[in-house]
C-alpha cells in the first residue's frame, strides 16, 4: 500500500477511531441538514442559498474522502457497518455499509454533486431556494442507495431520487419539460415497482424474517423460484441504466433537463442501475444470472451498437451525448455479463474480475466524462442560444477556452489513451474477450463509430468558418469553467494512474465472484 495512504489511515484512526463508527450516518445527514440550512439561508437572502448548498456539498465530498482514506482495500466484506433495529416485527433495520463496489460510486456522487452545484450558479436563476433544497434531497437519495444494506431502506432511497429529479426537470427544464419529466417518472417508477415485487418475493421466500441484503444473499434460491424473480430484478435495474429497448426516456430527459440535472442524471442516476444490477440481481441470484448471461451480453451489444449509431444521427448536442451514454453503459453491461460467467469458476476468475473491475471503472469514468460533456453543452447553449449542431460552427475562434474543454471531454469519451475512458474500456475488453470472444470483437468495432460521431460533432461545431449568426458570441468567464477543470484533473489522473481506484475494487470483486 502506498505510503501516503498508510499515513492517511493512521491519521484518521487517531482522530475518528479505528472503526470510524457513524461516519456513513454523518454522510447521509449532511445533505439532510443542508436542505434545512438552504431553506433558512434563502429566507434571509436568496443568494445565500447557493453558497449554503455549495458548503454542504463540499462537506459531503470531504466526508466521502475520509471514507476513502479509512477504507481497507485488502478486506473483502462490508466496512463502516452500522446496524440498528427499525421495525423488529418485520425484520427491517437501519443497516448501512460500503465495500469496494459501492465506495467508488459514493465518491463519484459527492464529487459530481459538488461540481454540479458550481454549474448551477450560472444557470438556475428562478426559485433558487426550492432548487437547491431539491438538489440536496437528490444527493441524499443517491448516497443512500449506494450505502443501504437493508432492502426496505434501499427502496426508500431509490424512490426518493425520483421526486427531486422529476421536479428539477419539470420546473427548470426546457420547452417540453413537463412531458419529459412525466416520461422519466413513469418509466423509472414502473421499473421500480417490478423490482419491488422481486424483493418482496425473496422476503416471503425466507419466511418474512429479514430485509437484510447480507442475510438474503446467503440463501440459495431454487431455479423454479429464481427464473421468475431474477428477470424482475434485472428489469428494474436495466431501465434505469438504461438498456435498449427501455432507453427512450433518457434522451428526452437529457434534452429538457437543466445542465446540472443532466450532469447528475448521466453521471450518477444511470450508475444506480448498474450498481443495483451487480449488488442485488447478481448478488442475490448468481446461478440464475449465469443462465441468463448470454442474453445479457446480447442486450449489451445491442445497446452499444444502437447508442453509437443513434448518436451519429443526432442533431442536438445533448441528444448526441445522451445516446452516447446508452452506448457507454452498454460496455458496463458487457463487462458485468462476462463477470457473471466467471462466478464460481476458478479458471475464469481473473478474466471475470478484470471485466467486472472494468465495468465499475467505466461507471466512474463515464460519470466524470459525461458530466463534463453536459456542462460544455450547457455553456454552448447559454452563449449561442442553440444546441443544434448544424447551426453552430467556428466556435474555436469565439469560445476558445470552452471549446478546448469540449474537445478534451470528447476525446476522453471516445477512449483516448492516457484518459480514464481508455482504461475502463481496455479492462472490459481484456476481461470479456476470454469469455465472449465474438461479442467483444463486435463491441471493439463500435469504438470506431464512437470516434466518428465525436469527431463529426467537433468538426462541425468547433472548426471551420464562423457563422454570421454567431458573430457576437463571447467565451464564458473562467470561473464558469472551474467545475470542468476539476473533472479534467480526475479524468487525467485515473487515466495515467488508475491504481487508487482499482485497489479498492479488486479484493471485493474477487470475493464477489467466489475467489
Secondary structure, 3 states (H helix, E strand, C coil): CCHHHHHHHHHHHHHHCCCCCCHHHHHHHHHHHHHHHHHHHHHHCCHHHHHHHHHHHHHHHHHHHHHHHHCCCCCCCCEEEEEEEEEHHHCEEEEEEECCCCHHHHHHHHHHHHHHHHHHCCCCCCCHHHHHHHHHHHHHHHHHHHHECEHHHHHHHHHHHHHHHHHHHHHHCCCCHHHHHHHHHHHHHHHHHHHHHHHHHHHHHCCCCCCEHHHHCCCCCCHHHHHHHHHHHHHHHHHHHCCCCCCHHHHHHHHHCCHHHHHHHHHHHHHHHHHHHHHHHHHHCHHHHHHHHHHHHHHHHHHHHHHHHHHHHCCEHHHHHHHHHHHHHHHHHHHHHHHHHCCCCHHHHHHHHHHHHHHHHHHHHHHHHHHHHHHHHHHHHHHHCCCEHHHCCCHHHHCHHHHHHHHHHHHHHCCCCCCHHHHHHHHHHHHHHCCCHHHHHHHHHHHHHHHHHHHHHHHHHCCCCCCHHHCCCCCCCHHHHHHHHHHHHHHHHHHHCCHHHHHHHHHHHHHHCCC
